[in-house]
Amino acid sequence: MSADQEIRGVLIRAGATQLLLPNATISEVLSYSPPEVVANAPDWLLGRLRWRGWRLPLVAFPVLSKQGDERAELASKVVVLKTLGGDARLPFFALLTEGFPRLVTISEANLLDESDGDGDALPFAVRARVRLNDDVALIPDIDLIEQSVREALSA
């Protein structure tokens, strides 16, 4: 990214963590409703939600990445994300979040990679730890989350 390029991003609160995603990956933000249970699912796969004719897998990111335990509350939101793998059976999945996503502008000048040199290994399903202005956030590995969901649903 050159210094004069900017992209729109979204900061999402998931448990004690903030996630940073490109705005283009988000399809919709929904109010939380209890999902349909998926038999024999791992604890991070909370179930499936009905959305626009799809049954979306609902992921608790802090549980998947082994960073905490996230439980849905009345104020919880669900962020519907586009998948990247091209699987026609799984074009979207959902993340449980706290509150509404916050739009941000990302440029090379205001984004610092904090993944290197801090001595901490990145959690599972995380590509990078970054600082955007004053906010520390994780960039999730959407491909790995998608792969984990696919494996959990096929088990």
DSSP file with accessible surface (Angstrom, degrees, kcal/mol):
  #  RESIDUE AA STRUCTURE BP1 BP2  ACC     N-H-->O    O-->H-N    N-H-->O    O-->H-N    TCO  KAPPA ALPHA  PHI   PSI    X-CA   Y-CA   Z-CA
    1    1 A M              0   0  101      0, 0.0     2,-0.1     0, 0.0   106,-0.0   0.000 360.0 360.0 360.0 124.5    0.0    0.0    0.0
    2    2 A S    >   -     0   0   54      1,-0.1     3,-1.7     4,-0.0   106,-0.5  -0.375 360.0-103.7 -76.8 162.3    1.5    3.3   -1.0
    3    3 A A  T 3  S+     0   0   78      1,-0.3   106,-0.3   105,-0.1    -1,-0.1   0.761 119.9  50.0 -60.1 -27.2    1.4    6.2    1.5
    4    4 A D  T 3  S+     0   0  134    103,-0.1     2,-0.3   104,-0.1    -1,-0.3   0.524  90.9  96.2 -92.7  -3.5   -1.4    8.0   -0.3
    5    5 A Q    <   -     0   0  105     -3,-1.7   103,-0.6     2,-0.0     2,-0.3  -0.682  50.7-177.8 -87.6 141.0   -3.7    4.9   -0.6
    6    6 A E  E     -A  107   0A 132     -2,-0.3     2,-0.3   101,-0.1   101,-0.2  -0.973   8.0-166.8-133.4 147.1   -6.4    4.4    2.0
    7    7 A I  E     -A  106   0A  81     99,-2.4    99,-3.4    -2,-0.3     2,-0.4  -0.936  26.7-113.7-127.6 157.0   -8.9    1.6    2.5
    8    8 A R  E     +A  105   0A 117     -2,-0.3    15,-2.2    97,-0.2    16,-0.4  -0.743  40.7 176.8 -88.5 134.7  -12.0    1.5    4.6
    9    9 A G  E     -AB 104  22A   0     95,-3.1    95,-2.5    -2,-0.4     2,-0.4  -0.768  21.9-132.7-129.2 177.1  -11.9   -0.9    7.5
   10   10 A V  E     -AB 103  21A   2     11,-2.6    11,-2.2    -2,-0.2     2,-0.5  -0.998   6.0-149.1-137.4 130.1  -14.0   -2.0   10.4
   11   11 A L  E     -AB 102  20A   4     91,-2.7    91,-2.6    -2,-0.4     2,-0.4  -0.886  21.0-171.2 -96.3 128.8  -13.0   -2.6   14.0
   12   12 A I  E     - B   0  19A   2      7,-2.7     7,-3.3    -2,-0.5     2,-0.6  -0.979  18.9-136.4-124.1 131.4  -15.1   -5.3   15.6
   13   13 A R  E     + B   0  18A  91     85,-0.5    85,-2.5    -2,-0.4     2,-0.4  -0.768  26.2 173.1 -87.7 122.2  -15.1   -6.1   19.4
   14   14 A A  E >   - B   0  17A   1      3,-3.3     3,-1.8    -2,-0.6     2,-0.2  -0.912  64.3 -52.4-130.5 100.9  -15.0   -9.9   19.9
   15   15 A G  T 3  S-     0   0   14     -2,-0.4    83,-0.1     1,-0.3    53,-0.1  -0.454 120.0 -22.0  66.5-133.5  -14.6  -10.7   23.6
   16   16 A A  T 3  S+     0   0   94     51,-0.2     2,-0.3    -2,-0.2    -1,-0.3   0.416 126.8  84.4 -86.7   4.1  -11.6   -8.9   25.0
   17   17 A T  E <   -B   14   0A  19     -3,-1.8    -3,-3.3   120,-0.0     2,-0.4  -0.778  66.8-142.9-111.6 147.9  -10.2   -8.5   21.5
   18   18 A Q  E     -B   13   0A  26     -2,-0.3   120,-2.8   118,-0.3     2,-0.4  -0.922  17.3-154.7-104.1 137.0  -10.7   -6.1   18.6
   19   19 A L  E     -Bc  12 138A   0     -7,-3.3    -7,-2.7    -2,-0.4     2,-0.5  -0.895   1.9-150.8-108.7 142.5  -10.6   -7.5   15.1
   20   20 A L  E     +B   11   0A   6    118,-2.5    -9,-0.2    -2,-0.4   117,-0.0  -0.964  24.6 165.1-115.3 123.1   -9.7   -5.4   12.1
   21   21 A L  E     -B   10   0A   3    -11,-2.2   -11,-2.6    -2,-0.5     2,-0.1  -0.960  43.5 -98.3-132.3 152.0  -11.3   -6.3    8.8
   22   22 A P  E >   -B    9   0A  61      0, 0.0     3,-1.8     0, 0.0     4,-0.4  -0.478  34.5-126.2 -64.3 139.9  -11.6   -4.7    5.4
   23   23 A N  G >  S+     0   0   68    -15,-2.2     3,-1.6     1,-0.3   -14,-0.1   0.847 105.9  67.6 -56.7 -32.5  -15.1   -3.1    5.1
   24   24 A A  G 3  S+     0   0   74    -16,-0.4    -1,-0.3     1,-0.3    58,-0.1   0.687  90.2  62.7 -66.5 -17.2  -15.7   -5.0    1.9
   25   25 A T  G <  S+     0   0   22     -3,-1.8    57,-2.8    56,-0.1     2,-0.5   0.661  86.5  87.2 -82.2 -13.4  -15.7   -8.4    3.7
   26   26 A I  E <   +F   81   0B  27     -3,-1.6    55,-0.2    -4,-0.4     3,-0.1  -0.756  46.7 175.9 -94.2 124.9  -18.8   -7.5    5.8
   27   27 A S  E     -     0   0B  39     53,-3.0     2,-0.3    -2,-0.5    -1,-0.2   0.827  64.7 -20.9 -91.3 -39.4  -22.2   -8.2    4.3
   28   28 A E  E     -F   80   0B  62     52,-1.0    52,-3.1     2,-0.0     2,-0.5  -0.982  48.8-130.3-166.5 156.4  -24.5   -7.2    7.2
   29   29 A V  E     -F   79   0B  44     -2,-0.3     2,-0.3    50,-0.2    50,-0.2  -0.980  33.0-174.8-116.4 128.0  -24.7   -6.6   10.9
   30   30 A L  E     -F   78   0B  40     48,-3.2    48,-2.8    -2,-0.5     2,-0.2  -0.850  30.1-106.2-120.5 156.4  -27.6   -8.4   12.7
   31   31 A S  E     -F   77   0B  86     -2,-0.3    46,-0.2    46,-0.2     2,-0.1  -0.542  52.3 -98.2 -72.6 147.2  -29.0   -8.4   16.2
   32   32 A Y        +     0   0   64     44,-1.7    -1,-0.1    42,-0.2    44,-0.0  -0.423  45.2 173.5 -69.9 138.2  -28.2  -11.7   17.9
   33   33 A S        -     0   0   65     -2,-0.1    -3,-0.0    -3,-0.1    39,-0.0  -0.981  45.7 -88.7-137.4 146.6  -30.8  -14.4   18.0
   34   34 A P        -     0   0  107      0, 0.0     2,-0.1     0, 0.0    13,-0.1  -0.310  48.9-132.8 -57.9 131.8  -30.1  -17.9   19.4
   35   35 A P        -     0   0   24      0, 0.0     2,-0.3     0, 0.0    14,-0.2  -0.365  22.0 -94.9 -82.9 163.2  -28.8  -20.2   16.6
   36   36 A E  B     -G   48   0B  61     12,-3.2    12,-2.3     1,-0.1     2,-0.1  -0.597  50.7-108.7 -71.2 137.4  -29.9  -23.7   15.7
   37   37 A V        -     0   0  130     -2,-0.3     2,-0.6    10,-0.2    10,-0.2  -0.408  22.5-144.9 -70.8 141.1  -27.6  -26.2   17.5
   38   38 A V    >   -     0   0   29      7,-0.3     3,-1.4    -2,-0.1     7,-0.1  -0.953  26.7-118.8-105.8 119.3  -25.1  -28.1   15.3
   39   39 A A  T 3  S+     0   0   81     -2,-0.6     8,-0.0     1,-0.3     0, 0.0  -0.298  90.3   1.2 -60.7 137.5  -24.7  -31.7   16.7
   40   40 A N  T 3  S+     0   0  162      1,-0.2    -1,-0.3     0, 0.0   115,-0.0   0.726  92.9 156.3  58.9  26.5  -21.2  -32.6   17.8
   41   41 A A    <   -     0   0   30     -3,-1.4    -1,-0.2     1,-0.1   112,-0.1  -0.511  48.7-103.5 -80.4 149.6  -19.9  -29.1   17.0
   42   42 A P    >   -     0   0   43      0, 0.0     3,-1.6     0, 0.0    -1,-0.1  -0.301  39.1-103.2 -63.4 161.2  -16.8  -27.7   18.7
   43   43 A D  T 3  S+     0   0  112      1,-0.3    21,-0.1    20,-0.1    20,-0.1   0.742 119.7  59.6 -64.0 -21.9  -17.5  -25.2   21.4
   44   44 A W  T 3  S+     0   0   28     19,-0.2    16,-2.7     1,-0.1     2,-1.0   0.689  89.1  77.2 -80.7 -15.9  -16.5  -22.2   19.2
   45   45 A L  E <   - H   0  59B   7     -3,-1.6    -7,-0.3    14,-0.2    14,-0.2  -0.812  63.9-175.2 -95.3 100.3  -19.2  -23.1   16.6
   46   46 A L  E     -     0   0B  43     12,-2.4     2,-0.3    -2,-1.0    -1,-0.2   0.627  46.6 -90.7 -75.7 -15.5  -22.2  -21.8   18.4
   47   47 A G  E     - H   0  58B   0     11,-0.7    11,-2.9   -10,-0.2     2,-0.4  -0.951  52.0 -54.4 140.6-159.0  -24.7  -23.1   15.8
   48   48 A R  E     -GH  36  57B  54    -12,-2.3   -12,-3.2    -2,-0.3     2,-0.4  -0.976  37.7-156.4-125.2 140.5  -26.4  -21.9   12.6
   49   49 A L  E     - H   0  56B   9      7,-2.6     7,-3.0    -2,-0.4     2,-0.5  -0.865  20.8-122.5-110.1 145.3  -28.4  -18.7   12.0
   50   50 A R  E     + H   0  55B 178     -2,-0.4     2,-0.3     5,-0.2     5,-0.2  -0.748  40.6 161.8 -87.3 130.7  -30.9  -18.2    9.2
   51   51 A W  E >   - H   0  54B  18      3,-2.5     3,-2.8    -2,-0.5    -2,-0.0  -0.902  65.2 -26.5-153.5 117.6  -30.1  -15.3    7.0
   52   52 A R  T 3  S-     0   0  176     -2,-0.3     3,-0.1     1,-0.3    -2,-0.0   0.839 126.7 -45.3  47.6  42.3  -31.4  -14.5    3.5
   53   53 A G  T 3  S+     0   0   85      1,-0.3    -1,-0.3     0, 0.0     2,-0.3   0.427 119.8 107.2  86.0  -3.0  -32.1  -18.2    2.7
   54   54 A W  E <   -H   51   0B 101     -3,-2.8    -3,-2.5    36,-0.0     2,-0.7  -0.734  65.3-138.8-103.7 157.2  -28.8  -19.4    4.1
   55   55 A R  E     -H   50   0B 111     -2,-0.3    -5,-0.2    -5,-0.2    -3,-0.0  -0.905  32.0-158.7-112.5  96.5  -28.0  -21.2    7.3
   56   56 A L  E     -H   49   0B   3     -7,-3.0    -7,-2.6    -2,-0.7     2,-0.2  -0.618  16.1-123.0 -84.4 132.2  -24.8  -19.5    8.5
   57   57 A P  E     -H   48   0B   1      0, 0.0    37,-2.9     0, 0.0     2,-0.6  -0.533  25.6-142.2 -66.5 134.5  -22.3  -21.0   10.9
   58   58 A L  E     -Hi  47  94B   0    -11,-2.9   -12,-2.4    -2,-0.2   -11,-0.7  -0.917  17.6-161.9-106.1 119.5  -21.9  -18.7   13.9
   59   59 A V  E     -Hi  45  95B   0     35,-3.0    37,-2.4    -2,-0.6     2,-0.9  -0.843  18.8-149.5-107.5 134.2  -18.4  -18.5   15.2
   60   60 A A    >>  -     0   0    0    -16,-2.7     4,-2.3    -2,-0.4     3,-0.5  -0.868  18.6-164.6 -95.3  97.5  -17.2  -17.3   18.6
   61   61 A F  H 3> S+     0   0    1     -2,-0.9     4,-2.9    35,-0.4     6,-0.2   0.883  81.7  54.9 -57.7 -44.4  -13.8  -16.0   17.6
   62   62 A P  H 34>S+     0   0    3      0, 0.0     5,-3.2     0, 0.0     6,-0.9   0.887 112.0  45.5 -59.4 -33.6  -12.2  -15.8   21.1
   63   63 A V  H X45S+     0   0   13     -3,-0.5     3,-1.2     3,-0.2    -2,-0.2   0.935 113.1  49.1 -73.2 -45.2  -13.0  -19.4   21.7
   64   64 A L  H 3<5S+     0   0    4     -4,-2.3    -1,-0.2     1,-0.3    -3,-0.2   0.916 115.9  43.2 -58.8 -42.9  -11.7  -20.5   18.3
   65   65 A S  T 3<5S-     0   0    2     -4,-2.9    59,-0.6    -5,-0.2    -1,-0.3   0.391 112.2-120.6 -87.4   4.1   -8.5  -18.6   18.8
   66   66 A K  T < 5S+     0   0  169     -3,-1.2    -3,-0.2    -5,-0.2    -2,-0.1   0.866  78.2 121.1  58.9  43.4   -8.2  -19.8   22.4
   67   67 A Q  S   <S-     0   0   66     -5,-3.2     2,-0.3     1,-0.3   -51,-0.2   0.260  78.2 -48.2-115.3   5.6   -8.2  -16.2   23.8
   68   68 A G        -     0   0   45     -6,-0.9     2,-0.5    -5,-0.1    -1,-0.3  -0.922  62.6 -71.8 154.0-175.3  -11.2  -16.5   26.0
   69   69 A D        -     0   0  105     -2,-0.3     2,-0.5    -3,-0.1   -25,-0.0  -0.971  39.4-164.0-119.2 120.9  -14.8  -17.6   26.4
   70   70 A E        -     0   0    4     -2,-0.5     2,-0.4   -10,-0.1    -7,-0.1  -0.925   5.9-174.8-111.6 129.5  -17.5  -15.6   24.6
   71   71 A R        -     0   0  140     -2,-0.5     2,-0.1    25,-0.0   -56,-0.1  -0.953  28.7-111.4-121.4 143.4  -21.1  -15.8   25.5
   72   72 A A        -     0   0   36     -2,-0.4     2,-0.3     4,-0.1    26,-0.1  -0.441  36.0-177.3 -73.8 142.2  -24.0  -14.1   23.7
   73   73 A E    >   -     0   0  131     -2,-0.1     3,-1.7     4,-0.1   -41,-0.2  -0.809  44.9 -93.3-129.1 173.4  -25.8  -11.4   25.5
   74   74 A L  T 3  S+     0   0  184      1,-0.3   -42,-0.2    -2,-0.3    -2,-0.0   0.857 126.2  49.6 -58.6 -33.4  -28.9   -9.3   24.7
   75   75 A A  T 3  S+     0   0   68    -44,-0.1    24,-0.9     2,-0.0    -1,-0.3   0.486  86.7 119.7 -85.8  -1.5  -26.6   -6.5   23.3
   76   76 A S  E <   - J   0  98B   4     -3,-1.7   -44,-1.7    22,-0.2     2,-0.3  -0.271  46.7-158.6 -64.4 150.5  -24.5   -9.0   21.2
   77   77 A K  E     -FJ  31  97B  32     20,-2.4    20,-3.1   -46,-0.2     2,-0.4  -0.826   9.7-136.2-122.5 165.1  -24.4   -8.5   17.4
   78   78 A V  E     -FJ  30  96B   0    -48,-2.8   -48,-3.2    -2,-0.3     2,-0.6  -0.992  11.1-155.1-125.5 127.1  -23.6  -10.8   14.6
   79   79 A V  E     -FJ  29  95B   0     16,-2.6    16,-2.4    -2,-0.4     2,-0.6  -0.925  10.3-146.1-104.7 121.9  -21.4   -9.8   11.7
   80   80 A V  E     -FJ  28  94B   0    -52,-3.1   -53,-3.0    -2,-0.6   -52,-1.0  -0.792  20.8-166.1 -89.1 122.7  -22.0  -11.7    8.4
   81   81 A L  E     -FJ  26  93B   0     12,-3.3    12,-1.9    -2,-0.6     2,-0.3  -0.883  19.9-123.2-113.4 144.1  -18.7  -12.1    6.6
   82   82 A K  E     - J   0  92B  94    -57,-2.8    10,-0.3    -2,-0.4     2,-0.1  -0.624  30.5-130.1 -77.3 138.6  -18.1  -13.1    3.0
   83   83 A T        -     0   0   19      8,-2.4    60,-0.1    -2,-0.3     3,-0.1  -0.460   6.9-150.7 -85.1 165.7  -15.8  -16.2    2.7
   84   84 A L  S    S+     0   0  101     -2,-0.1    -1,-0.1    58,-0.1    59,-0.1   0.520  75.8  82.6-112.4  -9.9  -12.8  -16.2    0.4
   85   85 A G  S    S-     0   0   48      5,-0.2     3,-0.1     2,-0.1    -1,-0.1   0.576  90.0-125.3 -81.4 -11.1  -12.5  -19.8   -0.6
   86   86 A G        +     0   0   72      1,-0.3     2,-0.7     4,-0.1    -1,-0.1   0.625  53.6 153.0  79.7  11.2  -15.0  -20.0   -3.4
   87   87 A D    >   -     0   0   25      3,-0.3     3,-1.7     1,-0.2    -1,-0.3  -0.669  36.0-154.7 -77.3 113.8  -17.1  -22.8   -1.8
   88   88 A A  T 3  S+     0   0   83     -2,-0.7    -1,-0.2     1,-0.3    -2,-0.0   0.746  93.6  56.4 -63.1 -22.0  -20.6  -22.3   -3.2
   89   89 A R  T 3  S+     0   0  197      1,-0.2    -1,-0.3     2,-0.1     3,-0.1   0.632 116.5  34.9 -83.2 -13.7  -22.0  -24.2   -0.1
   90   90 A L    <   +     0   0   11     -3,-1.7    -3,-0.3     1,-0.1    -1,-0.2  -0.504  64.2 144.3-138.7  66.9  -20.3  -21.8    2.3
   91   91 A P  S    S+     0   0   32      0, 0.0    -8,-2.4     0, 0.0     2,-0.3   0.686  73.8  23.4 -80.0 -14.3  -20.3  -18.2    0.8
   92   92 A F  E     - J   0  82B  41    -10,-0.3     2,-0.3    -3,-0.1   -10,-0.2  -0.971  57.4-178.5-143.4 156.2  -20.8  -16.6    4.2
   93   93 A F  E     - J   0  81B   0    -12,-1.9   -12,-3.3    -2,-0.3     2,-0.4  -0.927  23.0-126.1-145.1 170.4  -20.3  -17.2    7.9
   94   94 A A  E     -iJ  58  80B   0    -37,-2.9   -35,-3.0    -2,-0.3     2,-0.4  -0.921   8.8-152.6-124.0 146.8  -21.1  -15.1   11.0
   95   95 A L  E     -iJ  59  79B   1    -16,-2.4   -16,-2.6    -2,-0.4     2,-0.4  -0.959  20.8-127.0-115.1 136.3  -19.0  -13.9   13.9
   96   96 A L  E     + J   0  78B   0    -37,-2.4   -35,-0.4    -2,-0.4     2,-0.3  -0.649  41.0 173.5 -77.3 131.4  -20.5  -13.1   17.3
   97   97 A T  E     - J   0  77B   1    -20,-3.1   -20,-2.4    -2,-0.4     2,-0.6  -0.870  35.4-116.9-135.2 170.2  -19.5   -9.6   18.4
   98   98 A E  E    S- J   0  76B  84    -85,-2.5   -85,-0.5    -2,-0.3   -22,-0.2  -0.953  78.0 -26.8-110.7 114.4  -20.2   -7.0   21.1
   99   99 A G  S    S-     0   0   31    -24,-0.9   -22,-0.2    -2,-0.6   -86,-0.1  -0.102  99.3 -37.6  76.8-176.3  -21.8   -3.9   19.8
  100  100 A F        -     0   0  149      1,-0.1   -87,-0.1   -88,-0.1    -2,-0.1  -0.561  64.0-103.7 -84.5 147.3  -21.7   -2.4   16.3
  101  101 A P        -     0   0   29      0, 0.0     2,-0.5     0, 0.0   -89,-0.2  -0.298  32.7-131.7 -62.7 152.1  -18.5   -2.4   14.1
  102  102 A R  E     -A   11   0A 114    -91,-2.6   -91,-2.7     2,-0.0     2,-0.2  -0.945  14.6-130.9-112.9 121.3  -16.7    0.9   13.9
  103  103 A L  E     +A   10   0A  95     -2,-0.5     2,-0.3   -93,-0.2   -93,-0.2  -0.489  32.7 176.0 -69.3 137.4  -15.7    2.2   10.5
  104  104 A V  E     -A    9   0A  15    -95,-2.5   -95,-3.1    -2,-0.2     2,-0.5  -0.948  30.5-123.4-138.3 159.2  -12.0    3.3   10.2
  105  105 A T  E     -A    8   0A  46     -2,-0.3     2,-0.5   -97,-0.2   -97,-0.2  -0.922  27.0-157.6-104.5 128.0   -9.7    4.6    7.5
  106  106 A I  E     +A    7   0A   7    -99,-3.4   -99,-2.4    -2,-0.5     2,-0.3  -0.924  20.9 158.1-111.8 127.9   -6.6    2.5    7.1
  107  107 A S  E >>  -A    6   0A  11     -2,-0.5     3,-0.7  -101,-0.2     4,-0.6  -0.914  53.9-106.3-136.7 165.6   -3.4    3.9    5.5
  108  108 A E  G >4 S+     0   0  111   -103,-0.6     3,-0.6  -106,-0.5  -105,-0.1   0.861 118.3  58.6 -60.2 -32.0    0.2    2.9    5.7
  109  109 A A  G 34 S+     0   0   90   -106,-0.3    -1,-0.2     1,-0.2  -106,-0.1   0.798 112.2  36.7 -70.6 -29.2    0.9    5.9    7.9
  110  110 A N  G <4 S+     0   0   30     -3,-0.7    23,-1.9    22,-0.1     2,-0.5   0.322 102.8  80.4-109.6  12.0   -1.6    4.9   10.6
  111  111 A L  E <<  -D  132   0A  45     -3,-0.6     2,-0.4    -4,-0.6    21,-0.2  -0.963  53.0-177.7-123.3 121.3   -1.1    1.1   10.6
  112  112 A L  E     -D  131   0A 102     19,-2.7    19,-2.7    -2,-0.5     2,-0.6  -0.962  25.2-131.2-118.0 133.8    1.8   -0.5   12.4
  113  113 A D  E     +D  130   0A  98     -2,-0.4    17,-0.3    17,-0.2     3,-0.2  -0.721  26.0 175.3 -82.1 119.4    2.5   -4.3   12.4
  114  114 A E        +     0   0   56     15,-3.1    16,-0.2    -2,-0.6     4,-0.2   0.174  54.1  97.0-108.5  14.5    3.1   -5.4   16.0
  115  115 A S  S    S+     0   0   17     14,-0.6     3,-0.4     2,-0.1     2,-0.3   0.822  72.8  68.5 -73.6 -32.4    3.3   -9.1   15.2
  116  116 A D  S    S+     0   0  135      1,-0.2     5,-0.0    -3,-0.2    12,-0.0  -0.668 103.0   9.6 -94.2 143.7    7.1   -9.2   15.1
  117  117 A G  S    S+     0   0   87     -2,-0.3    -1,-0.2     1,-0.1    -2,-0.1   0.398  91.8 101.9  80.7  -3.9    9.5   -8.7   18.0
  118  118 A D  S    S-     0   0   61     -3,-0.4    -2,-0.1     2,-0.2    -1,-0.1   0.545  83.8-128.5 -91.4  -4.4    7.0   -8.8   20.8
  119  119 A G  S    S+     0   0   76      1,-0.2     2,-0.5    -4,-0.2    -3,-0.1   0.331  71.2 115.6  82.2 -11.3    7.8  -12.4   21.7
  120  120 A D        -     0   0  105     -5,-0.1    -1,-0.2     3,-0.0    -2,-0.2  -0.818  63.8-131.1 -96.4 130.6    4.2  -13.6   21.7
  121  121 A A        -     0   0   92     -2,-0.5    -5,-0.0     1,-0.1    -1,-0.0  -0.464  34.5-102.9 -70.8 148.9    3.1  -16.1   19.1
  122  122 A L        -     0   0   60     -2,-0.1     3,-0.1     1,-0.1    -1,-0.1  -0.503  39.3-108.9 -72.6 143.4    0.0  -15.2   17.3
  123  123 A P    >   -     0   0   26      0, 0.0     3,-1.3     0, 0.0   -57,-0.1  -0.221  48.6 -75.4 -64.5 162.5   -3.2  -16.9   18.4
  124  124 A F  T 3  S+     0   0   87    -59,-0.6     3,-0.1     1,-0.2   -57,-0.1  -0.276 119.6  18.6 -57.0 140.5   -4.8  -19.6   16.2
  125  125 A A  T 3  S+     0   0    3      1,-0.2    16,-2.4    -3,-0.1     2,-0.4   0.715  97.9 119.1  68.1  24.9   -6.7  -18.0   13.2
  126  126 A V  E <   - E   0 140A  13     -3,-1.3    -1,-0.2    14,-0.3     3,-0.1  -0.982  41.0-174.8-122.3 127.8   -4.9  -14.7   13.5
  127  127 A R  E     -     0   0A 139     12,-3.0     2,-0.3    -2,-0.4    -1,-0.1   0.807  68.8  -8.4 -85.0 -37.0   -2.7  -13.3   10.6
  128  128 A A  E     - E   0 139A  14     11,-1.2    11,-3.0     2,-0.0     2,-0.5  -0.994  50.7-132.0-159.8 155.9   -1.3  -10.3   12.4
  129  129 A R  E     + E   0 138A  39     -2,-0.3   -15,-3.1     9,-0.2   -14,-0.6  -0.976  41.1 175.8-110.2 126.7   -1.4   -8.1   15.4
  130  130 A V  E     -DE 113 137A   5      7,-3.1     7,-2.7    -2,-0.5     2,-0.5  -0.860  31.9-136.1-131.1 163.1   -1.5   -4.4   14.5
  131  131 A R  E     -DE 112 136A  82    -19,-2.7   -19,-2.7    -2,-0.3     2,-0.6  -0.993  15.7-170.2-119.0 121.3   -1.9   -0.9   15.9
  132  132 A L  E >   -DE 111 135A   1      3,-3.2     3,-2.7    -2,-0.5     2,-0.3  -0.952  67.9 -56.1-111.8 105.5   -4.2    1.4   14.0
  133  133 A N  T 3  S-     0   0   95    -23,-1.9   -21,-0.1    -2,-0.6     0, 0.0  -0.430 124.4 -18.5  55.3-112.9   -3.7    4.9   15.5
  134  134 A D  T 3  S+     0   0  146     -2,-0.3     2,-0.5    -3,-0.1    -1,-0.3   0.434 119.8  95.7 -99.9  -0.3   -4.3    4.1   19.2
  135  135 A D  E <   - E   0 132A  42     -3,-2.7    -3,-3.2     2,-0.0     2,-0.4  -0.797  59.9-151.8 -97.7 130.5   -6.2    0.9   18.8
  136  136 A V  E     + E   0 131A  60     -2,-0.5     2,-0.3    -5,-0.2  -118,-0.3  -0.838  30.3 166.1 -93.9 133.8   -4.5   -2.5   19.0
  137  137 A A  E     - E   0 130A   2     -7,-2.7    -7,-3.1    -2,-0.4     2,-0.4  -0.960  33.4-125.5-145.7 161.5   -6.3   -5.1   16.9
  138  138 A L  E     -cE  19 129A   7   -120,-2.8  -118,-2.5    -2,-0.3    -9,-0.2  -0.895  16.2-140.7-107.2 140.9   -5.9   -8.6   15.4
  139  139 A I  E     - E   0 128A  48    -11,-3.0   -12,-3.0    -2,-0.4   -11,-1.2  -0.910  28.0-137.6 -98.8 112.5   -6.4   -9.3   11.8
  140  140 A P  E     - E   0 126A   5      0, 0.0     2,-1.2     0, 0.0   -14,-0.3  -0.374  11.2-120.5 -72.1 152.4   -8.2  -12.6   11.6
  141  141 A D     >  -     0   0   28    -16,-2.4     4,-2.4     1,-0.2     5,-0.2  -0.766  29.8-174.9 -90.3  91.3   -7.2  -15.3    9.1
  142  142 A I  H  > S+     0   0   12     -2,-1.2     4,-2.8     1,-0.2     5,-0.2   0.884  80.8  55.0 -59.7 -39.2  -10.5  -15.6    7.2
  143  143 A D  H  > S+     0   0   66      1,-0.2     4,-2.5     2,-0.2    -1,-0.2   0.924 110.3  45.2 -60.3 -44.1   -9.2  -18.6    5.2
  144  144 A L  H  > S+     0   0   40      2,-0.2     4,-2.6     1,-0.2    -2,-0.2   0.888 112.8  50.3 -70.0 -37.1   -8.3  -20.5    8.3
  145  145 A I  H  X S+     0   0    0     -4,-2.4     4,-2.6     2,-0.2    -2,-0.2   0.947 111.9  48.6 -63.4 -46.4  -11.6  -19.7   10.0
  146  146 A E  H  X S+     0   0    2     -4,-2.8     4,-2.7     2,-0.2    -2,-0.2   0.924 112.0  48.6 -58.8 -44.9  -13.5  -20.8    6.9
  147  147 A Q  H  X S+     0   0   88     -4,-2.5     4,-2.5     1,-0.2    -1,-0.2   0.919 111.2  50.4 -62.8 -41.6  -11.5  -24.0    6.7
  148  148 A S  H  X S+     0   0   12     -4,-2.6     4,-2.4     2,-0.2    -2,-0.2   0.908 111.5  48.2 -63.9 -41.7  -12.1  -24.7   10.4
  149  149 A V  H  X S+     0   0    0     -4,-2.6     4,-2.5     2,-0.2     5,-0.2   0.937 111.0  50.5 -63.0 -47.2  -15.9  -24.2    9.9
  150  150 A R  H  X S+     0   0   84     -4,-2.7     4,-1.5     1,-0.2    -2,-0.2   0.923 112.7  46.6 -58.2 -45.6  -15.9  -26.5    6.9
  151  151 A E  H  X S+     0   0  107     -4,-2.5     4,-1.0     1,-0.2    -1,-0.2   0.904 112.0  50.6 -64.2 -41.5  -14.1  -29.2    8.9
  152  152 A A  H  < S+     0   0   16     -4,-2.4     3,-0.3     1,-0.2    -2,-0.2   0.892 111.3  48.1 -65.9 -37.0  -16.4  -28.8   11.9
  153  153 A L  H  < S+     0   0   47     -4,-2.5    -1,-0.2     1,-0.2    -2,-0.2   0.787 111.3  50.1 -75.2 -25.0  -19.5  -29.1    9.7
  154  154 A S  H  <        0   0   99     -4,-1.5    -1,-0.2    -5,-0.2    -2,-0.2   0.624 360.0 360.0 -87.1 -13.4  -18.3  -32.1    7.9
  155  155 A A     <        0   0  108     -4,-1.0    -3,-0.0    -3,-0.3    -4,-0.0  -0.313 360.0 360.0 -73.9 360.0  -17.4  -34.0   11.1
